[in-house]
């Protein structure tokens, strides 16, 4: 059974482990950076199985107009069970109907997001980070 939590105070090592086990490209070996990512986010929703974190959604928002879904990761052993979809729905419930949910997809996930209700757009712009 999967249990969900919206407690933003999460252990960076747990989040790093989900990143590592999900295949998402994140600096999972840099626990201090993961902790900073957690500390500066507005929303953290996590999924747990038998006391072990198996999924995470992390977002930045103004709660009024837009919300950027910065991370959506599910441990590969728990994928295709609806956990990612539930994490997104819980983020949407927190931000409300007046707030758009925005993300930048990894190339390998572009076909996944339309199934969650995301609309593909060609109007995004990106300045890449150095690291």
Beta strands, then each sheet from edge to edge (+ up, - down):
strand 1: 2-5
strand 2: 43-49
strand 3: 52-61
strand 4: 66-74
strand 5: 100-102
sheet 1: 1+ 2- 3+ 4- 5-
end
